[in-house]
Amino acid sequence: MPIKKSERHSKYIGQFGEALVCNMLSRSGFEIMLVDHVGIDIVAHRSDIGRIGISVKSRTRSSGANEQTSVNLFRSKDEGLEKMCKFFDLDPWIAVYVETESSADLYLTSLENFREKYAGREDLTVLAWKMKMKQRREYSLDPNVMHLRIEFSQNNWFAQPD
């Protein structure tokens, strides 16, 4: 079914992405807090991982080429996540939730792993989570990138208005 976003969709998709990350971390034995702070959306702890601060980016993409559009994380000089994690003694992590008409992907990794393997050149203005098939294959082979795939099946739901 084609996606027709409401006027408040970006708020709802952001909250959903954060809740999904919290749910999956909780199911994995983390103690979690959803927070509203500059650069940090979630604080989580598990004894073998430590304390992490997570910035969550959530997007809805329409079918076609748009599905492979990168997700802008933050400006390369932006210190929000790193500054707040340092202040609160947390390891910085990023989560990316991207949904399309038929499926969704949730990725979670440390900022260090992202910068080492996927950030590219340091002189970039904006750091982006790339979503082309090549990068998605790389993420799937990386044991340091957590990945959850959701397939949507709509048996009976509202038809789209004209």
N, C-alpha and C positions, 0 to 999 in steps of 0.2 A: 504494500500500500504506500503510495507517495506520501512524503512528509510535508505537512503544511504547518509551519511554526506559529504559535500564538505570539502575542506581543511580549509576553513575559517568559518566553521559552528559554532564553539564555540564563535567567535566574534559576529555573527549574532544572535544567540540564546540569548546571553547576552544582546544585544541591544534591542531585541524584548521583553524580560522579563522586562527590565527597562521601555520601552515604554508602555507595558500593565499595569504595576503598576501605571505609571503616568496617563494613560487614566482612569483607574478605580477610582483613587483618585480624579481626576478632575471631573468626573461624580458624585462624592460624595460630591462636594462642597469644596474640598481642593484647596488651592493655592499651586502650586508645582514648583520646580526647579530641573532639571536634572543636576547633578554636577559630576565632575571628581575629586574626592578627596580620599585620603587614607581612606578606611573603609566606606565611605558614597557615595551612588549613587544618592540618591534623598533627597531633603529637602522639607517637606510639612507642611502646617499649616491650621488648621481649628479652629475657636474660642473655640469650646467645647472640642477639643482634645489637642490643643496646637501645639507647634513646634516639629516635629519629624525628625530624620535623619534615613534613611533606607538603609540598605545593601541588595542588590538583588543578589540572586544566581539562575541561570537558567541552566537547564539540559535537554538533549534529551535522552530518554531511548528506547531501542529496546524491542520487545515483550518478554514475558516470565518472568523469575525470575528477570531479570534486571530491570523491571518496579518497583520492590519493593526495589531497592537499595537506601540506605540513601543518602542524599545530605550533604556533608561536608560543614559546615558554616564557621568555622574558628577555629584556635587553642584555647583551653580553656584559655591559658595565653595571647592570642592576645588581644591587647588593641586598635587596629585600630578604630573600630566602637565606642566603649565606650569613648576612649580618645578624638576623634574628636567631638563626641556629647557633651561631657563635655566642651570642648573648645568653641564650638559654641552655647552652652546652648540649646541643643536639647535632646529630649527623644530618646534613641536608639530603633529601630525597625528592624525586619528582614522580608524579603519577599523571598519566594521560589516558582519558576515556574518550573514545571516538565511536559514535554510533551512526549507522546508515539505515536505510529502509529495512534491510533484512538481517543485519547483525551488528554486533558491537565488540570492540576490543578495549581491554584495560591493560595498561602497561605500568609497571612500577619498578624503579631502579634508583640507585644512589646517584646523586649529582656527580660524584667522582667518576662512577662508571660511565655515565653519559658523556662527561667531558673527555674522558680518555678515549672512548670508542666512537662516539657519534656526533660530537659538537662541530667537528671540522675545524676550519681556520679560526684562530683567535681574534682576527680583526673583523669578524662579522658583527653587524649592529644588533641583530636579533638571533638568539639561539632558538632553534626549531627542532621539533620531533618530526622527523620525516616519515611519511606514510606510503611511499611507493613500495611496490612489491619487493624490490631488492632489499630495502631497509627492513621490511617486515620479516623477510627470511632471516636476515642477520639477527634481529631481536629474538626470533624463535630458537636460534642456535646458541644464544648467550645465556648461560645459567644464572647470570646476575641480573637478568631482566625477567621479572615476574610477569606472566601473561595469562589473562583470562579472556576467553572468547565466548560470546553469547550469540545464539541464533534466535531470531524472533520468528514466531509462528503465530499468525493472527487468524483464528478460526471464525470469530464473530466480533467485529468492532465497528465503530462509527464510520460511515462512508464520508469521504471528503466533500465539503461543500463546494459548489461551483464558484 
